[in-house]
Amino acid sequence: MSEKIKVALLGLGNVGQEFAERLLEIIQEGGKPVEIVAVAHRHLDSPVVLGFQHSGVPVYQNAVDVLGLGESVDIIFDLTGDADTRQALRQGLAAGNNRHTVIAPEVFAHLMWMFFDAEGDLGKGKGGGY
């Protein structure tokens, strides 16, 4: 694949922070064609959020605001564990006629974690889907 896959990470709590750190490590060490183009977390002063902000990655407090990036995001990892947020994301994509961006729930992050060759389990999130 010649183009980068552009991802947004929503929810940088227990599951999201571990996933974000490992994903970033794999991207950087392996030269993978993936770019984290946005993150969202309700606590803008958390160390992981500040790290992304320092690196120039746009940070949002409201996860749904990431939808403003439109089709420039390929995959939204919804790691919030919040069904209302997931519903709002789906509705927002439909309202914006965005048929490009895909929402990956926590269960997908757990699946990827198994392939990351990472030690331990990925947080204690709900692992919910749709």
Beta strands, then each sheet from edge to edge (+ up, - down):
strand 1: 5-10
strand 2: 34-40
strand 3: 59-60
strand 4: 75-78
strand 5: 102-105
sheet 1: 3+ 2+ 1+ 4+ 5+
end
